Structures are given as C-alpha cells and as structure tokens.
Amino acid sequence: MSAQDKKAYILQELKKNGCRITNQRKLLIDIILKDECCCCKEIYYQAAKKDPSIGMATVYRMVKTLEETGLIQRKNMYRIEPVEALA
C-alpha cells in the first residue's frame, strides 16, 4: 500500500472519529509516514522546520489521537502499520 493510500485512510478514520483535518495534522501524518521517528520530539523538530507555528503539544495530541484510534503503534518507533482494513 502506498503512502498516499495510507494517508487517505488515516484522514478518513480521523474524520469518522470527529477530528478536524488541519494542515498541521496532515503535515504530522506525512512526517510519520515518511520517516521512522523514535519520539514525539523528533516528529516535532521535523514539523517545526516546515511549519514554525506548530507546537509540541500539537504533536503529542496528534500522536495520542492516532494511538487511541489504533492508527499508529509505538514499539521502538512511531510507525503507521497496515491494519486489516488496509490490506
């Protein structure tokens, strides 16, 4: 499954869960899909390079939302793993 397909699925699931889809959220999803980030700080540093207005709290909230909806799994790194619905 391509990164674009994963992103579309994630955005669809977030909408179903009542989340607004903002440019910052899209940016964070892109970073998580593209890079293997080991922590929220690393995600934040990459996001802040592209959007200096993004805050650390935004990153933590987004990662928490992705974890709670089952869209992201944290083992040693944050990765978006294909779920059965994606396969």
C-alpha positions as CSV (number, residue, x, y, z in Angstrom):
1,M,0.0,0.0,0.0
2,S,1.4,3.4,-1.0
3,A,1.9,6.2,1.5
4,Q,-0.8,8.2,-0.2
5,D,-3.3,5.4,0.3
6,K,-2.3,5.1,4.0
7,K,-2.7,8.9,4.4
8,A,-6.1,8.8,2.7
9,Y,-7.2,6.0,5.0
10,I,-5.9,7.8,8.1
11,L,-7.6,11.0,7.2
12,Q,-10.9,9.1,6.6
13,E,-10.7,7.4,10.0
14,L,-9.9,10.7,11.8
15,K,-12.9,12.3,10.2
16,K,-15.1,9.3,11.3
17,N,-13.8,9.9,14.8
18,G,-14.8,13.6,14.7
19,C,-11.4,15.1,14.2
20,R,-10.9,18.2,12.1
21,I,-8.4,17.7,9.3
22,T,-6.0,20.6,9.6
23,N,-2.8,21.4,7.6
24,Q,-0.8,20.7,10.7
25,R,-2.3,17.3,11.2
26,K,-1.7,16.5,7.5
27,L,1.9,17.6,8.0
28,L,2.4,15.3,11.0
29,I,0.9,12.3,9.2
30,D,3.3,13.0,6.3
31,I,6.3,13.1,8.6
32,I,5.3,9.9,10.4
33,L,4.6,8.1,7.1
34,K,7.9,9.3,5.5
35,D,10.3,9.0,8.4
36,E,10.9,6.5,11.1
37,C,10.6,8.7,14.2
38,C,11.6,7.4,17.6
39,C,9.8,10.0,19.7
40,C,7.5,13.0,19.6
41,K,10.3,15.4,19.9
42,E,11.8,14.1,16.7
43,I,8.5,14.5,14.9
44,Y,8.2,18.0,16.3
45,Y,11.7,19.1,15.1
46,Q,10.9,17.9,11.6
47,A,7.5,19.5,11.6
48,A,8.8,22.8,13.0
49,K,11.2,23.1,10.1
50,K,8.2,23.1,7.7
51,D,5.7,25.0,9.9
52,P,7.3,27.1,12.7
53,S,3.9,27.8,14.2
54,I,3.4,24.1,15.2
55,G,3.7,23.4,18.9
56,M,5.0,20.4,20.8
57,A,1.5,19.9,22.4
58,T,0.0,19.6,18.9
59,V,2.4,16.8,18.2
60,Y,1.7,15.0,21.4
61,R,-2.1,15.3,21.0
62,M,-1.9,14.1,17.4
63,V,0.2,11.0,18.3
64,K,-2.2,10.3,21.2
65,T,-5.2,10.5,18.9
66,L,-3.5,8.2,16.4
67,E,-2.7,5.7,19.1
68,E,-6.2,5.8,20.6
69,T,-7.8,5.2,17.2
70,G,-5.5,2.3,16.5
71,L,-3.9,4.0,13.5
72,I,-0.4,4.1,15.0
73,Q,1.6,1.7,17.0
74,R,4.6,2.5,19.2
75,K,7.1,-0.1,19.7
76,N,10.6,1.4,19.4
77,M,9.5,3.9,16.8
78,Y,6.3,5.5,15.6
79,R,5.1,3.8,12.5
80,I,1.8,3.6,10.8
81,E,1.3,-0.2,10.4
82,P,-1.1,-1.6,7.9
83,V,-4.2,-2.7,9.6
84,E,-6.5,-5.4,8.4
85,A,-8.8,-2.9,6.8
86,L,-6.0,-1.5,4.8
87,A,-4.8,-4.9,3.5
